[in-house]
Amino acid sequence: MATFLHRIGRAAFRRRRLVLLFWVVAFGALGAAASSSSGSATSSFTLPGTEAQRANDLLSEKFPAANAEGATARVVLRAPGGEKITSAGHDTAVAATVKHLRASSSAVASVGDPVADGTVSKDGTTAYTQVTYKVAATDLTDRDHERFEDALQAGRDTGLTVEASGSALAASEAGASAEVIGFALAAVILFMTLGSLVAAGLPLLTAVVGVAISTSAIAVVSAAFDLTSSTSALASMLGIAVGIDYALFIVSRYRAERAAGHDPREAAGRANGTAGSAVAFAGLTVIIALAGLAVVDLPVLTAMGMAAAGAVAVAVLVAVTLVPAMLGFAPERSRGGARGRLFRGAVRGGRFRGTDHGRASLGERWAALTLRRPVRVMGIAVAALVVIALPAAKLELGLPDDGAAPASSTQRKAYDMLSQSFGAGFNGPLTVVVTGHDPGIAKDSAADMQAAIGRLDDVTTASPPVFNPQGDTAVISVIPRSAPASDATESLVHSIRDLSADLEKDTGAQGMVTGTPALNIDISDKFTAALPPYLMVVVGLAVLVLILVFRSIVVPLKAAAGFLLSVLASFGALVAVFQWGWLKDLLGLEQTGPITSLMPILSIGIVFGLAMDYQVFLVTRIREAYIHGADPAEAITVGFRHSAKVITAAALIMISVFAGFAGSSEAVIKALGFGLAAAVAFDAFVVRMTIVPAALALLGHRAWSLPAWIDRILPVVDIEGEKLSRHTAAPVEREPLVMSQRDGQH
């Protein structure tokens, strides 16, 4: 692997204009295709294999008109001062608001009349009307949204309180600058780390190219598949983070090879052969973790995982081809403050030779502290992560709804008004579908089911069955007394499903429950069932890759154990902030509530991949020194000497990028951004740079042992570049003369 990437690095450096042209053409082609595609993102998703999804599918089949994909909005109107909404004057204001809503767009299909439809609260102070559209929410124009807001404001001008919710409302623009925030912080960190505008700009430039190509490809794919609005955001988030980090590692290694005395082209080749090999295998572990999300069998999660995996694959390809090429355009200016500094602890003549020149770096001093007291350091680090992880035991999952929207939003205000006037369960209605092969059986079964549901304790109303034209399927609307996310509503769903099982035994008719509370239960059950096989597949494959890379059994297993600590600690932080509200004002979080159901398993996939990134980057450098003759303790010190600063910068960049996305208006992306930022901080600084060296110090030579029979059957990938040390010329022991840009081309 090292030899192959070494050749690619040298070739890219030499043929830099051709490599640059290739990536420019690729971006141009995909960008043009994306701009002409008609695909649009959606916020809906399906849950194959669950009762709630089977009920939804049956409704689409039996009641096609009622399940059209047109956008909807629910407008809530309340009279001031506790007055009746139907009293003289207020009824005129309601009628005028309804008229404005009907005239707000040519795409409006219908607007209900609150009085005629009976959608007035028992106390008479509040009413609501349902607005339906002929087109999907993604097809509504800015003009449609503006005129809808004008209609709401016209109602407010009459003295009524008017709020709205539903898919027809325009999405919030908050958090749209997340990428810009992440990039700005990354630029500052890169400049502070590399000390050169050119060197700092190179990772940013290549990351932009990679993300632009990835998001363009996703836009093209969206024309053929329904991708959620979070898919592109996740791919962009990861593409930026790993794209910058991967380029940073190669640029940093290039500067080290130049300082060791290699000419520019050879330094680019060696950087690609060593750091590029680490990038390739680190990227592979991330891709495995993300592609493994397909095991869950949830289309939205599979699409997000595959899109993000594609973005990481592009980032790897850009790093091992475009980065060496860009180094060829500025071989000296890329060095920045690294000029004139001898690379301490170099590998010369195939053997490691450490030096003691110069002041010890912060990374070396930290490694020395860890080596002096490995047991104490490991114990404190593990205990700290365990304490932070404790809130994870109270993790609550749910699908985002308007109850989780910011308190200042019209969606949240409408949600609260409906709960106050129509009951806590009004915002989480259940839909019971009863179907039978014979219309007569279906009619009797639906009547029996409606009566049985009405007798349950937590039911406010169970509407009379509404049948399809064929008479073989009925829908019963159930309004619980309790809030959608309450334990009482969950118990109610299970009680109705028990009644459905009894009904099928007695009559052969099927009963199924759907609605937001039922979907929450089903998605939680599905994720719980999918987690063990997902972890086995992803962790198992990644451990095999790491065994191949490090030729060790203990190191990969230790890496997996450290990942579990990181992800549990990040879940604990998520619960403390997003459920309990700790530090929520500092983070600008207006509303606490259950964690989005997609979050845990998606976070596990991403965090595992990123955790293996830092494992590969740090431990590869430690192993490189070890196999070239350093003893275990010295190898740890050398690894930290040359990797600690870069890994710290890489981690800070990822944290900055992810924290920028925590400002998103989308619940999934907001929680994911915070959770990933916390996980990277825990994994990079506590696990990889504290627990890992302490564990390696305690294990000594045993950390790098491998049973002979496994060693014989494993292929040699040479990620450390041992063959490069044997088959390429050793660098001179002095700093070469500074060459011109023209000289650096040869």
C-alpha positions in Angstrom: 0.0 0.0 0.0 2.7 2.5 1.0 4.7 1.8 -2.2 1.6 2.1 -4.4 0.6 5.4 -2.8 4.2 6.6 -2.9 4.1 6.2 -6.7 0.8 7.9 -6.9 2.1 10.8 -4.8 5.1 11.3 -7.0 3.1 11.0 -10.2 0.5 13.5 -9.0 3.2 15.9 -7.9 4.8 15.7 -11.4 1.5 15.7 -13.4 -0.1 18.2 -11.1 -1.8 20.2 -13.9 -3.4 17.1 -15.3 -4.6 15.9 -11.9 -6.1 19.4 -11.2 -7.8 19.4 -14.5 -9.4 16.0 -13.8 -10.9 17.2 -10.6 -12.1 20.5 -12.1 -13.8 18.6 -15.0 -15.4 16.1 -12.5 -16.7 19.0 -10.5 -17.9 20.9 -13.5 -19.7 17.8 -15.0 -21.5 16.9 -11.7 -22.3 20.5 -11.0 -23.9 20.9 -14.4 -25.9 17.7 -13.9 -27.0 18.8 -10.4 -28.1 22.2 -11.6 -30.3 20.6 -14.3 -31.7 17.9 -12.1 -35.3 18.2 -10.8 -34.8 16.3 -7.6 -35.9 17.7 -4.3 -35.4 16.8 -0.7 -38.2 15.4 1.4 -38.7 15.3 5.2 -40.7 12.1 5.2 -39.5 8.5 5.7 -40.8 5.0 5.9 -40.4 2.2 8.5 -40.4 -1.1 6.6 -41.5 -4.1 8.6 -43.4 -2.2 11.4 -47.1 -2.2 12.1 -47.4 1.5 11.8 -45.9 1.4 8.3 -48.1 -1.5 7.3 -51.1 0.6 8.4 -49.9 3.6 6.5 -49.4 1.5 3.4 -52.9 0.1 3.7 -54.3 3.6 4.1 -52.5 4.7 0.9 -54.0 1.7 -1.0 -57.5 1.8 0.4 -58.0 5.6 0.8 -55.8 7.1 -2.0 -57.6 10.4 -2.0 -57.1 10.9 1.8 -53.4 10.1 1.5 -52.5 12.4 -1.4 -49.0 13.9 -1.1 -50.3 17.5 -1.1 -48.9 19.9 1.6 -51.1 20.7 4.6 -51.3 23.4 7.2 -53.4 23.6 10.4 -54.3 27.2 11.3 -55.3 27.8 15.0 -57.4 30.9 15.9 -58.1 32.1 19.4 -60.3 35.0 20.5 -58.7 37.6 22.9 -59.5 37.8 26.6 -61.2 34.4 26.9 -64.1 35.6 24.6 -66.0 33.2 22.3 -64.5 32.7 18.9 -68.0 32.4 17.5 -69.3 35.6 19.0 -70.3 38.6 16.9 -67.3 40.3 15.4 -64.9 37.4 16.0 -66.9 35.0 13.7 -66.5 37.7 10.9 -62.7 37.8 11.6 -62.5 34.0 11.3 -64.5 34.0 8.1 -62.2 36.7 6.7 -59.1 34.8 7.7 -60.4 31.6 6.0 -61.1 33.7 2.9 -57.5 35.1 2.9 -56.2 31.6 3.2 -58.2 30.3 0.2 -56.9 33.2 -1.9 -53.3 32.8 -0.7 -52.3 30.5 -3.5 -53.6 28.9 -6.7 -52.2 25.6 -5.2 -54.7 25.6 -2.3 -57.2 22.8 -2.7 -59.4 23.4 0.2 -59.8 25.4 3.5 -62.1 24.1 6.2 -64.8 26.1 7.9 -64.3 25.8 11.7 -67.9 26.2 12.6 -69.3 24.0 9.9 -66.6 21.3 10.5 -67.1 21.4 14.3 -63.5 22.2 15.0 -64.2 24.6 17.9 -63.0 23.9 21.4 -65.5 23.0 24.2 -64.9 26.4 25.9 -65.5 28.2 22.6 -62.4 30.3 22.7 -60.3 28.4 20.1 -60.9 26.9 16.7 -58.7 25.5 13.9 -59.0 25.1 10.2 -57.2 22.6 7.9 -55.6 23.9 4.7 -54.8 21.4 2.0 -52.8 22.0 -1.2 -52.7 20.4 -4.6 -48.9 20.1 -4.6 -46.2 18.7 -2.3 -44.6 21.0 0.2 -41.3 21.0 -1.8 -43.2 22.4 -4.8 -44.6 25.5 -2.9 -42.9 28.7 -4.0 -41.5 31.6 -1.9 -44.5 33.6 -3.1 -46.9 30.9 -1.7 -45.2 31.0 1.7 -45.2 34.8 1.7 -49.0 35.1 0.9 -49.7 32.4 3.5 -47.9 34.5 6.1 -49.8 37.5 4.9 -53.1 35.7 5.5 -52.1 34.8 9.0 -51.1 38.4 9.7 -54.5 39.6 8.3 -56.1 37.5 11.0 -53.9 38.8 13.7 -54.7 42.4 12.6 -58.4 41.7 13.5 -57.4 41.0 17.2 -57.3 37.2 17.0 -54.3 35.1 18.0 -53.4 33.2 14.8 -50.7 30.5 14.6 -50.0 27.7 12.2 -48.2 24.4 11.8 -47.8 21.7 9.1 -45.7 20.8 6.1 -46.8 23.8 4.1 -44.9 26.3 6.3 -41.6 27.6 5.0 -38.6 25.9 6.6 -36.5 28.1 8.9 -33.3 29.4 7.5 -31.5 29.2 10.8 -28.2 27.4 10.8 -27.7 27.9 7.0 -24.2 29.3 7.7 -23.0 26.2 9.5 -20.5 25.3 6.8 -19.2 28.9 6.8 -18.7 28.9 10.6 -16.9 25.6 10.5 -14.7 26.7 7.7 -13.7 29.9 9.4 -12.8 28.2 12.6 -10.9 25.5 10.7 -8.9 28.1 8.8 -7.8 29.7 12.1 -6.8 26.4 13.6 -4.9 25.4 10.4 -3.0 28.7 10.3 -2.0 28.4 14.0 -0.9 24.8 13.4 1.0 25.1 10.1 2.1 28.8 10.4 1.6 29.4 6.7 -1.4 30.7 4.7 -0.5 28.5 1.8 -0.2 25.4 3.9 -3.4 26.2 5.8 -5.3 27.0 2.6 -4.4 23.8 0.9 -6.6 21.5 3.2 -9.4 24.0 3.0 -9.3 24.1 -0.8 -9.2 20.4 -1.3 -12.0 19.9 1.2 -14.1 22.3 -0.7 -13.5 20.4 -3.9 -14.4 17.1 -2.3 -17.6 18.4 -0.7 -18.7 20.2 -3.8 -18.4 17.0 -5.8 -20.1 14.9 -3.2 -23.1 17.3 -2.7 -23.4 17.7 -6.5 -23.6 13.9 -6.9 -26.2 13.7 -4.1 -28.3 16.4 -5.9 -28.1 14.3 -9.1 -29.1 11.1 -7.3 -32.1 13.0 -5.7 -33.6 13.3 -9.1 -34.1 9.5 -9.1 -34.6 8.8 -5.4 -36.5 10.6 -2.6 -33.7 11.7 -0.2 -34.4 13.4 3.1 -33.3 17.0 3.6 -30.8 15.8 6.2 -28.9 13.6 3.7 -27.0 16.3 2.0 -26.3 18.1 5.3 -24.8 15.0 6.8 -22.6 14.3 3.8 -21.5 18.0 3.8 -20.7 17.9 7.5 -18.6 14.8 7.3 -17.1 15.7 3.9 -15.8 19.0 5.3 -14.5 17.4 8.6 -12.6 14.4 7.1 -11.6 16.3 4.0 -9.7 18.9 6.0 -8.3 16.4 8.4 -7.0 14.0 5.7 -5.3 16.7 3.8 -3.8 18.1 7.0 -2.2 14.8 7.8 -0.6 14.5 4.4 0.6 18.1 4.3 2.0 17.7 7.8 3.9 14.6 6.8 5.2 16.3 3.7 6.6 19.1 5.8 8.3 16.5 8.1 9.8 14.7 5.1 11.1 17.9 3.7 12.6 18.8 7.1 14.3 15.3 7.1 16.1 16.3 3.9 14.0 14.8 1.0 13.5 16.8 -2.2 9.9 18.1 -2.9 8.8 15.3 -5.2 10.1 12.5 -3.0 8.7 14.2 0.1 5.3 14.3 -1.5 5.6 10.6 -2.5 6.7 9.5 0.9 4.0 11.6 2.6 1.4 10.0 0.4 2.9 6.5 1.0 2.8 6.8 4.8 0.2 9.4 5.9 -1.8 8.6 2.7 -1.9 5.0 3.7 -3.2 5.9 7.1 -5.8 8.1 5.4 -6.9 5.3 3.1 -7.4 2.8 5.9 -8.9 5.4 8.2 -11.4 6.3 5.5 -12.1 2.7 4.9 -13.2 2.2 8.6 -15.5 5.3 8.3 -17.0 4.0 5.1 -17.6 0.5 6.7 -19.3 2.2 9.7 -21.5 4.4 7.5 -22.4 1.8 4.8 -23.2 -0.7 7.7 -26.2 1.5 8.5 -28.0 -0.5 5.8 -28.2 -3.4 8.3 -31.0 -1.4 10.1 -33.2 -1.7 7.0 -34.5 1.8 7.3 -34.4 3.5 3.9 -33.8 7.0 5.2 -30.9 5.8 7.3 -29.5 3.7 4.5 -29.6 6.7 2.2 -27.9 9.0 4.7 -25.2 6.4 5.5 -24.5 5.7 1.8 -24.3 9.4 0.9 -22.0 10.2 3.8 -19.8 7.1 3.0 -19.6 8.4 -0.6 -18.5 11.8 0.7 -15.8 10.2 2.8 -14.6 8.1 -0.2 -14.3 11.2 -2.3 -12.4 12.9 0.5 -9.9 10.0 0.5 -9.4 10.1 -3.3 -9.0 13.9 -3.2 -6.4 13.6 -0.3 -4.2 11.0 -2.1 -4.3 12.6 -5.5 -5.2 16.3 -5.4 -3.2 17.1 -2.3 0.2 15.9 -3.7 -0.6 17.7 -6.9 -1.3 21.0 -5.1 1.9 20.6 -3.1 3.6 20.6 -6.5 2.4 24.1 -7.2 3.9 25.5 -4.0 6.6 23.1 -2.7 8.4 25.7 -0.6 5.6 27.9 0.5 3.7 24.8 1.8 6.5 24.4 4.4 5.8 27.6 6.3 7.6 27.6 9.7 8.8 24.0 9.1 11.8 25.2 7.1 15.2 24.6 8.6 13.9 22.3 11.4 15.4 18.9 11.4 13.0 16.0 11.7 13.8 14.5 15.1 13.4 10.8 15.5 13.9 10.1 11.8 14.1 6.7 10.1 17.4 6.5 8.4 18.8 3.4 6.6 15.7 1.4 7.6 16.3 1.9 11.3 14.9 4.3 13.8 17.3 6.9 15.2 16.0 9.2 17.8 17.6 12.5 18.7 17.4 14.7 21.7 17.9 18.0 20.0 15.5 20.8 20.9 13.0 21.4 23.5 10.4 18.7 24.1 7.0 19.4 22.6 3.8 19.5 24.6 2.9 16.1 23.1 6.1 14.6 24.3 5.7 16.0 27.8 2.1 14.6 27.9 3.3 11.2 26.8 6.1 11.3 29.4 3.5 12.0 32.1 1.3 9.1 30.9 4.3 6.7 30.8 5.2 7.6 34.4 1.8 6.8 35.8 -0.1 4.7 33.3 -2.5 3.1 35.8 -3.5 6.3 37.5 -3.9 8.2 34.2 -6.0 5.4 32.7 -8.2 5.1 35.8 -8.9 8.8 36.0 -9.8 9.0 32.2 -12.0 5.9 32.3 -13.8 7.1 35.4 -14.4 10.6 33.9 -16.0 9.1 30.8 -18.1 6.7 32.9 -19.5 9.6 35.0 -20.3 11.7 31.9 -22.0 8.6 30.3 -24.3 8.1 33.3 -27.2 10.3 32.0 -27.3 8.0 28.9 -29.3 5.6 31.1 -32.2 8.0 30.8 -32.1 8.4 27.1 -35.5 9.0 25.5 -36.2 8.6 21.8 -38.9 10.2 19.7 -39.7 11.6 16.3 -39.4 15.4 16.1 -42.8 17.2 16.1 -43.9 20.7 16.7 -43.8 20.2 20.5 -40.0 20.2 20.1 -39.9 23.4 18.0 -38.5 26.6 19.5 -40.9 28.3 21.9 -40.9 31.4 19.7 -41.9 29.6 16.5 -45.5 29.7 15.2 -45.5 25.9 15.0 -44.8 25.6 18.7 -47.4 28.2 19.6 -50.0 26.4 17.5 -49.1 23.1 19.2 -49.5 24.6 22.7 -52.8 26.3 21.8 -54.2 23.0 20.6 -53.0 21.2 23.7 -54.6 23.8 26.0 -57.9 23.9 24.2 -58.4 20.4 22.9 -56.4 18.3 25.3 -52.8 17.1 25.6 -53.4 14.1 23.3 -54.9 16.2 20.4 -51.4 16.7 18.9 -50.7 13.0 18.9 -53.8 11.3 17.5 -53.8 7.6 16.8 -55.3 6.0 13.6 -56.7 2.5 13.9 -57.2 0.7 10.6 -59.5 -2.3 10.5 -59.7 -4.5 7.4 -61.3 -7.7 6.4 -61.9 -9.7 3.2 -65.6 -9.6 3.7 -67.3 -6.2 4.0 -69.8 -7.6 6.5 -67.0 -8.9 8.8 -65.1 -5.6 8.4 -68.2 -3.6 9.4 -68.9 -5.6 12.5 -65.2 -5.8 13.5 -64.8 -2.1 13.2 -67.8 -1.4 15.3 -66.6 -3.8 18.0 -63.1 -2.3 17.9 -64.4 1.3 18.2 -66.5 0.3 21.2 -63.7 -1.5 22.9 -61.2 1.4 22.4 -63.8 3.8 23.7 -63.8 1.9 27.0 -60.1 2.2 27.6 -59.0 4.6 30.3 -56.7 6.9 28.4 -59.1 7.6 25.5 -60.8 11.0 25.1 -62.7 10.1 21.9 -62.8 7.2 19.4 -64.6 8.4 16.3 -67.1 6.2 14.5 -65.5 4.0 11.7 -65.2 5.6 8.3 -65.2 3.0 5.5 -63.6 3.1 2.0 -65.9 2.7 -1.0 -65.5 -1.1 -1.1 -66.5 -1.3 2.5 -63.7 -3.7 3.5 -61.5 -1.3 5.4 -62.4 1.3 8.1 -60.5 4.0 9.9 -61.0 4.9 13.5 -59.5 8.2 14.8 -58.5 8.0 18.5 -57.6 11.0 20.6 -55.6 10.0 23.8 -56.0 12.0 27.0 -52.2 12.1 27.5 -49.4 13.8 25.6 -47.9 12.0 22.6 -44.6 11.2 24.2 -46.1 10.1 27.6 -45.9 6.6 29.1 -49.7 6.6 29.3 -50.0 7.0 25.5 -47.4 4.3 24.9 -49.5 2.0 27.1 -52.6 2.9 25.2 -50.9 1.9 21.9 -50.0 -1.5 23.3 -53.6 -1.9 24.7 -55.1 -1.2 21.3 -52.7 -3.6 19.6 -53.7 -6.3 22.2 -57.4 -5.6 21.2 -56.4 -6.0 17.5 -54.8 -9.4 18.3 -57.9 -10.6 20.0 -60.0 -9.3 17.1 -58.0 -11.3 14.6 -58.4 -14.4 16.6 -62.1 -14.0 16.9 -63.1 -12.7 13.4 -60.1 -12.9 11.1 -60.2 -9.2 10.6 -56.9 -7.3 11.0 -56.5 -4.2 13.2 -53.4 -2.0 13.0 -52.4 1.2 14.8 -50.4 4.1 13.3 -49.9 7.8 14.1 -46.9 9.6 15.7 -47.0 7.9 19.1 -47.2 4.4 17.3 -44.4 5.4 15.0 -42.2 6.4 17.9 -42.7 3.1 19.6 -42.0 1.1 16.4 -38.9 3.0 15.5 -37.5 2.6 19.0 -38.2 -1.1 18.9 -36.7 -1.4 15.4 -33.5 0.4 16.4 -33.2 -1.6 19.6 -33.4 -4.9 17.6 -31.0 -3.7 14.9 -28.3 -2.4 17.2 -26.6 -5.7 18.1 -26.3 -7.0 14.6 -25.2 -3.6 13.4 -22.4 -3.4 16.0 -21.3 -7.0 15.2 -21.0 -6.3 11.5 -19.4 -2.8 11.7 -17.1 -3.4 14.7 -16.2 -6.9 13.4 -15.2 -5.7 10.0 -13.3 -2.7 11.3 -11.4 -4.8 13.8 -10.4 -7.1 11.0 -9.1 -4.1 9.0 -7.2 -2.8 12.1 -5.7 -6.3 12.6 -4.5 -6.1 9.0 -3.1 -2.6 9.6 -1.4 -3.0 13.0 -0.7 -6.8 12.9 -2.0 -7.0 16.5 -5.0 -8.5 18.2 -4.9 -6.3 21.4 -4.6 -2.9 19.7 -7.8 -3.3 17.6 -9.8 -4.7 20.5 -8.6 -1.8 22.7 -9.6 0.6 20.0 -13.2 -0.8 19.9 -13.5 -0.6 23.7 -12.4 3.0 23.6 -15.0 3.8 21.0 -17.7 2.4 23.3 -16.6 4.8 26.1 -16.6 7.7 23.7 -20.0 7.1 22.3 -21.6 6.4 25.7 -20.1 9.7 27.0 -21.5 11.6 24.0 -24.9 10.1 24.7 -24.7 11.2 28.3 -23.9 14.8 27.2 -26.8 14.7 24.7 -29.2 13.7 27.4 -27.9 16.3 29.9 -28.2 19.1 27.3 -31.1 18.2 25.0 -33.4 16.4 27.5 -32.5 17.9 30.8 -31.6 21.4 29.6 -28.2 21.7 31.1 -26.3 24.6 29.5 -29.1 25.0 27.0 -29.0 28.8 27.2 -25.3 28.8 26.4 -26.0 26.6 23.3 -29.0 28.6 22.2 -31.4 25.6 22.7 -34.9 26.9 23.2 -36.7 23.6 23.7 -35.7 20.3 25.4 -37.3 16.9 24.7 -36.6 13.4 23.5 -33.6 12.7 21.3 -34.5 12.1 17.7 -34.9 8.4 17.1 -32.3 8.4 14.2 -29.7 10.0 16.4 -28.2 7.1 18.4 -27.6 4.6 15.7 -26.5 7.2 13.2 -24.1 8.7 15.8 -22.7 5.3 16.6 -21.8 4.7 12.9 -20.2 8.1 12.5 -18.4 8.2 15.8 -17.0 4.7 15.3 -15.6 5.7 12.0 -14.0 8.9 13.3 -12.7 7.1 16.4 -10.8 4.7 14.2 -9.5 7.7 12.2 -7.6 8.9 15.3 -6.6 5.4 16.2 -5.0 4.8 12.8 -3.3 8.2 12.7 -1.8 8.1 16.1 -1.0 4.4 16.5 0.4 4.1 13.0 3.1 6.6 13.9 3.8 4.7 17.2 4.0 1.4 15.4 6.2 3.0 12.7 8.8 3.9 15.3 8.4 0.5 17.0 9.0 -1.6 13.9 12.0 0.5 13.0 13.8 -0.4 16.3 12.3 1.9 19.1 11.3 0.2 22.4 7.6 0.4 23.3 8.0 3.5 25.6 10.2 5.3 23.1 7.8 4.5 20.3 4.9 6.1 22.2 7.0 9.3 22.8 8.0 9.4 19.1 4.4 8.9 18.0 3.3 11.8 20.2 6.2 14.0 19.2 5.1 13.8 15.5 1.4 13.3 15.8 0.0 15.0 18.9 0.0 18.5 17.4 -1.6 17.4 14.2 -4.2 15.2 15.8 -5.0 18.0 18.2 -5.5 20.4 15.3 -7.5 17.7 13.3 -9.8 17.1 16.3 -10.3 20.8 16.9 -11.2 21.2 13.3 -13.8 18.4 13.4 -15.2 19.8 16.7 -15.5 23.2 15.1 -17.2 21.9 12.0 -19.7 19.7 13.9 -20.4 22.5 16.5 -21.2 24.8 13.6 -23.9 22.4 12.5 -25.4 22.4 16.0 -26.9 25.8 15.0 -29.1 24.0 12.4 -32.9 24.4 12.5 -33.3 20.7 11.7 -33.6 18.6 14.9 -31.6 15.7 13.5 -28.7 17.8 12.4 -28.7 20.0 15.5 -28.5 17.1 17.9 -26.1 15.3 15.6 -23.7 18.3 15.4 -23.5 18.6 19.1 -23.3 14.9 19.8 -20.5 14.4 17.2 -18.5 17.4 18.5 -18.7 16.0 22.0 -17.8 12.5 20.8 -14.8 13.7 18.9 -13.6 15.7 22.0 -13.9 12.6 24.2 -12.4 10.2 21.7 -9.5 12.3 20.5 -8.3 13.8 23.8 -9.4 11.4 26.5 -9.4 8.0 24.7 -6.8 8.2 21.9 -4.4 10.6 23.5 -4.7 9.5 27.2 -6.1 6.0 27.5 -4.4 4.5 24.4 -0.8 5.5 25.4 -1.4 4.4 29.0 -2.7 1.0 27.7 0.2 0.6 25.3 2.7 1.4 28.1 1.2 -1.2 30.3 1.1 -3.8 27.5 4.7 -3.2 26.3 5.9 -5.6 23.6 2.7 -7.6 24.0 0.7 -4.9 22.3 2.3 -5.7 19.0 2.2 -9.5 19.2 0.3 -11.6 16.7 -0.2 -15.4 16.7 2.2 -16.9 14.1 -0.6 -18.6 12.2 -2.5 -15.4 11.8 0.7 -13.5 10.8 1.3 -16.1 8.0 -2.1 -15.7 6.4 -2.4 -11.9 6.6 -1.2 -9.9 3.6 1.4 -7.2 4.3 -0.1 -3.8 3.6 3.0 -1.9 4.9 1.1 1.2 6.1 4.2 2.4 8.0 6.3 2.6 4.8 8.9 0.0 5.9 9.5 -0.9 2.2 10.0 2.8 1.4 12.8 3.0 3.9 14.5 0.0 2.4 14.1 0.8 -1.3 14.4 4.6 -1.5 17.4 6.6 -0.9 18.0 7.9 2.7 17.8 11.7 3.0 20.9 13.8 3.6 21.7 14.7 7.2 21.5 18.4 6.5 18.8 20.8 5.4 18.9 21.2 1.6 19.3 24.5 0.0 16.0 26.3 -0.6 15.0 25.7 -4.1 13.0 27.9 -6.4 9.5 27.0 -7.4 10.9 25.9 -10.8 13.4 23.6 -9.1 10.6 22.1 -7.0 9.0 20.9 -10.2 11.7 18.3 -11.0 
